[in-house]
Amino acid sequence: MRCVLTEGRRVLDIARNVHDRVSAAVVAHLATHGVAEPVTVAVTVTGIAVRNDAA
């Protein structure tokens, strides 16, 4: 998954949000199939690019 961040949003906050939402979705999906296994979700930030718009 790729995320594009806007100003005012911390990378750590976005990573935590993505982690929580993916974890909840996977657990819900597995539950529909009768699977109750623990799930580990890892979110890795691979880089932060600064965009300089020329006005």
Backbone as CSV, one residue per row, in Angstrom:
resi,resn,N_x,N_y,N_z,CA_x,CA_y,CA_z,C_x,C_y,C_z
1,MET,0.841,-1.158,0.000,0.000,0.000,0.000,0.892,1.227,0.000
2,ARG,0.512,2.189,-0.773,1.204,3.479,-0.772,0.272,4.522,-0.210
3,CYS,0.816,5.386,0.602,0.036,6.483,1.171,0.685,7.799,0.786
4,VAL,-0.127,8.763,0.458,0.350,10.115,0.215,-0.130,10.955,1.380
5,LEU,0.804,11.583,2.052,0.469,12.354,3.236,0.298,13.821,2.885
6,THR,-0.566,14.459,3.613,-0.743,15.895,3.449,-0.083,16.603,4.616
7,GLU,0.139,17.875,4.457,0.770,18.629,5.535,-0.071,18.548,6.800
8,GLY,0.611,18.546,7.911,-0.092,18.513,9.186,-0.364,17.108,9.709
9,ARG,-0.018,16.085,8.950,-0.223,14.703,9.391,1.132,14.066,9.622
10,ARG,1.352,13.562,10.818,2.628,12.914,11.135,2.666,11.519,10.540
11,VAL,3.836,11.134,10.041,4.014,9.809,9.447,3.670,8.725,10.460
12,LEU,4.090,8.893,11.694,3.806,7.899,12.720,2.304,7.740,12.939
13,ASP,1.570,8.838,12.940,0.112,8.766,13.111,-0.538,8.005,11.961
14,ILE,-0.083,8.266,10.745,-0.633,7.569,9.576,-0.293,6.084,9.644
15,ALA,0.934,5.752,9.990,1.345,4.345,10.084,0.511,3.603,11.129
16,ARG,0.272,4.230,12.256,-0.563,3.594,13.298,-1.983,3.385,12.804
17,ASN,-2.514,4.377,12.100,-3.874,4.276,11.581,-3.984,3.150,10.557
18,VAL,-3.025,3.085,9.647,-3.010,2.014,8.641,-2.900,0.657,9.327
19,HIS,-2.018,0.544,10.300,-1.852,-0.712,11.048,-3.166,-1.151,11.673
20,ASP,-3.821,-0.233,12.365,-5.061,-0.576,13.061,-6.167,-0.968,12.085
21,ARG,-6.278,-0.244,10.982,-7.340,-0.532,10.018,-7.094,-1.846,9.291
22,VAL,-5.857,-2.111,8.923,-5.537,-3.375,8.247,-5.741,-4.544,9.202
23,SER,-5.287,-4.400,10.437,-5.479,-5.467,11.428,-6.953,-5.789,11.609
24,ALA,-7.769,-4.770,11.756,-9.207,-4.979,11.950,-9.835,-5.643,10.730
25,ALA,-9.437,-5.241,9.540,-10.001,-5.822,8.323,-9.606,-7.288,8.173
26,VAL,-8.359,-7.611,8.458,-7.896,-8.998,8.327,-8.588,-9.894,9.353
27,VAL,-8.672,-9.439,10.584,-9.332,-10.232,11.625,-10.805,-10.450,11.273
28,ALA,-11.476,-9.414,10.784,-12.884,-9.544,10.395,-13.030,-10.523,9.224
29,HIS,-12.135,-10.438,8.264,-12.188,-11.343,7.106,-11.973,-12.791,7.546
30,LEU,-10.978,-13.019,8.391,-10.715,-14.377,8.868,-11.889,-14.911,9.680
31,ALA,-12.523,-14.043,10.453,-13.665,-14.472,11.266,-14.827,-14.952,10.392
32,THR,-14.989,-14.341,9.216,-16.072,-14.791,8.326,-15.814,-16.188,7.789
33,HIS,-14.563,-16.626,7.851,-14.205,-17.965,7.402,-13.973,-18.908,8.578
34,GLY,-14.335,-18.469,9.769,-14.227,-19.325,10.940,-12.816,-19.509,11.449
35,VAL,-11.940,-18.610,11.115,-10.548,-18.702,11.548,-10.315,-17.659,12.637
36,ALA,-9.755,-18.102,13.742,-9.493,-17.190,14.859,-8.015,-17.213,15.217
37,GLU,-7.175,-17.073,14.219,-5.736,-17.098,14.432,-5.224,-15.687,14.723
38,PRO,-4.178,-15.581,15.538,-3.561,-14.269,15.753,-2.936,-13.763,14.448
39,VAL,-2.985,-12.474,14.270,-2.465,-11.853,13.054,-1.438,-10.801,13.436
40,THR,-0.321,-10.804,12.716,0.685,-9.768,12.911,0.703,-8.885,11.671
41,VAL,0.568,-7.598,11.873,0.614,-6.634,10.775,1.778,-5.696,11.044
42,ALA,2.633,-5.531,10.051,3.762,-4.612,10.174,3.627,-3.526,9.115
43,VAL,3.820,-2.307,9.513,3.801,-1.167,8.593,5.207,-0.601,8.564
44,THR,5.760,-0.487,7.374,7.116,0.020,7.212,7.092,1.296,6.390
45,VAL,7.704,2.323,6.915,7.855,3.568,6.168,9.160,3.448,5.398
46,THR,9.066,3.487,4.070,10.248,3.265,3.243,10.931,4.555,2.819
47,GLY,10.269,5.652,2.994,10.889,6.923,2.630,9.914,8.059,2.796
48,ILE,10.472,9.218,2.904,9.667,10.429,3.009,10.209,11.396,1.967
49,ALA,9.361,11.780,1.053,9.776,12.702,-0.017,9.154,14.066,0.251
50,VAL,9.943,15.080,0.063,9.459,16.449,0.217,9.205,16.994,-1.162
51,ARG,7.996,17.475,-1.362,7.638,18.034,-2.672,7.739,19.542,-2.598
52,ASN,8.485,20.109,-3.491,8.631,21.562,-3.557,7.909,22.055,-4.799
53,ASP,6.724,22.618,-4.591,5.946,23.152,-5.719,6.468,24.528,-6.094
54,ALA,6.725,24.704,-7.352,7.133,26.019,-7.830,5.889,26.832,-8.089
55,ALA,5.821,27.987,-7.500,4.610,28.827,-7.659,4.769,29.795,-8.778
